[in-house]
Amino acid sequence: MIPSERSPSLLSSRLSLLIVGVALQAMVLLATGILAAVPFLLGERGFLAVVPVDPTHLIKGDYVTLSYAFSTKASRLNDLPCSVPRYVPLTKELSPSTGVSPGTEEHRWIAGEPTLKKPESGYFLKSSCGDHQEVEFGIEKFYTEKEKAKEYESPLQARKLQAEIAVTSSGKASVIRLVFDPR
């Protein structure tokens, strides 16, 4: 068949398929962005103390590597593969004197002991498998400009850095910002 002799129905069905394909791709992209934003939009916020990490692994590209007191315990829990979810129960404590946001009451997350049993109530962090088959909770990286990331190195090593995290009721968490702890 010569291209100019194609039937209008064949052209319209191909156009319809193209439109449906593009729409599906756009929907997947949009859904991915929305799912990543859920903790920011709906999560309960609080500050969590960050512990020092190996300085050679602190800044990788455009993000700061973060660690928490429970991270190592959760990874080694029963020597199970990272595909087995771990849970870290969180308790929220009012701490008006930290000075992170002067003049406001702040909440600090207190992390409990990692466990394999999902907490029946309250907030918790739920692990997943990271890029290198490591146990992660979604709060191990904070993306920022490289120069800004370098500013966090010294306070992190001195244990004067806190991560403000948002946690959903399903255990999904994200880092909102890093703040210097003036204490």
C-alpha positions in Angstrom: 0.0 0.0 0.0 1.3 3.4 -0.9 1.5 5.8 2.1 -0.9 8.2 0.6 -3.4 5.5 0.2 -3.6 4.5 3.9 -7.0 4.4 5.3 -8.0 7.0 7.8 -9.0 4.4 10.3 -5.5 2.9 10.3 -3.9 6.3 10.9 -6.4 7.2 13.6 -5.8 3.8 15.4 -2.0 4.4 15.3 -2.5 7.9 16.6 -4.7 6.6 19.4 -2.1 4.0 20.4 0.6 6.7 20.4 -1.5 8.9 22.6 -2.3 6.0 25.0 1.4 5.1 25.2 2.5 8.6 26.0 -0.3 9.0 28.5 0.7 5.8 30.3 4.4 6.9 30.5 3.3 10.3 31.9 1.1 8.6 34.5 3.9 6.3 35.7 6.3 9.3 35.9 3.7 11.3 37.8 2.9 8.4 40.2 6.6 7.9 40.9 7.0 11.6 41.9 3.8 11.6 44.0 4.9 8.4 45.9 8.3 10.0 46.6 6.6 13.1 48.0 4.1 11.3 50.3 6.3 11.6 53.4 6.9 15.3 52.7 3.2 16.0 52.3 1.6 13.7 54.9 4.4 12.6 57.2 4.8 13.5 60.8 7.9 15.6 61.3 10.6 15.5 64.0 14.4 15.7 64.4 16.6 12.7 64.6 20.2 12.7 65.8 22.7 11.9 63.1 25.9 9.9 64.0 29.3 10.3 62.4 30.2 8.2 59.3 33.5 7.3 57.7 34.7 10.7 56.4 35.9 9.2 53.1 32.3 8.2 52.4 30.6 11.4 53.7 30.1 13.3 50.5 29.4 11.4 47.3 28.5 13.7 44.4 25.6 15.8 45.3 24.5 14.2 48.5 25.6 13.7 52.1 25.7 10.2 53.5 23.9 9.9 56.9 23.9 7.3 59.6 21.9 6.8 62.8 22.5 5.0 66.0 20.1 2.2 65.0 21.5 1.7 61.5 24.2 -0.9 62.2 22.0 -2.9 64.6 19.2 -3.0 62.0 21.6 -4.2 59.3 22.9 -7.1 61.5 19.6 -8.1 62.9 19.6 -12.0 62.8 22.0 -11.8 59.8 19.0 -12.0 57.5 19.1 -10.6 53.9 18.0 -7.0 53.4 14.8 -8.2 51.7 13.5 -9.1 55.2 11.9 -5.8 56.5 13.2 -4.4 59.8 11.3 -1.9 61.9 12.5 0.8 64.2 9.8 2.1 66.5 9.9 5.8 67.0 8.7 7.9 70.0 8.2 11.6 69.7 9.5 13.8 72.5 8.9 17.5 72.9 12.2 19.3 73.2 11.7 23.0 73.3 15.3 23.8 74.2 17.3 22.4 71.3 17.6 25.8 69.7 17.2 24.5 66.1 14.2 26.8 65.5 14.4 29.4 68.3 11.1 30.3 69.9 9.3 27.2 68.7 8.5 23.9 70.2 10.4 21.1 68.4 9.8 17.4 68.4 12.6 14.9 68.4 12.3 11.3 67.3 13.7 8.8 69.8 14.5 5.5 68.0 13.8 2.2 69.7 15.6 -1.1 69.2 15.3 -2.5 65.7 12.9 -5.5 65.4 11.5 -7.9 62.8 8.0 -7.4 64.1 6.0 -4.5 62.8 4.8 -2.2 65.6 1.1 -2.4 66.2 0.7 1.3 66.8 2.7 4.5 66.7 5.3 5.7 64.2 8.1 3.5 63.0 10.7 3.3 60.2 10.4 0.4 57.8 13.5 -0.8 55.9 14.0 -1.8 52.3 16.9 -3.0 50.2 19.3 -0.3 49.0 21.3 0.0 45.9 24.0 -2.3 47.1 21.8 -4.9 48.9 22.1 -2.9 52.2 19.3 -2.3 54.7 18.0 1.3 54.3 15.2 3.3 55.7 15.1 6.1 53.1 16.9 8.6 55.3 20.5 7.7 54.5 21.1 10.4 51.9 20.4 14.1 51.8 20.7 15.6 48.3 22.2 19.1 48.2 24.8 21.1 46.3 28.4 19.9 46.7 29.6 23.1 48.4 26.7 23.0 50.9 27.4 19.3 51.5 31.0 20.2 52.6 29.5 22.5 55.3 27.9 19.5 57.0 31.2 17.5 57.4 32.5 19.1 60.5 29.2 19.3 62.5 28.5 15.7 61.5 31.8 14.5 62.9 31.2 16.5 66.0 27.7 15.0 66.5 26.2 18.5 66.1 23.9 17.7 63.2 20.3 16.6 63.2 18.1 15.5 60.3 14.5 16.6 60.2 12.6 13.7 58.9 9.0 13.1 58.0 7.6 9.6 58.6 4.3 8.2 57.4 2.1 5.8 59.3 3.3 3.0 57.0 7.0 3.6 58.0 8.1 5.4 54.8 10.5 8.3 55.7 12.3 11.1 54.0 14.9 13.7 55.1 13.4 17.2 55.0 16.5 19.1 55.9 19.7 19.0 57.9 20.2 21.4 60.8 23.1 22.4 63.0 22.5 21.5 66.7 23.7 24.5 68.7 24.0 22.4 71.9 
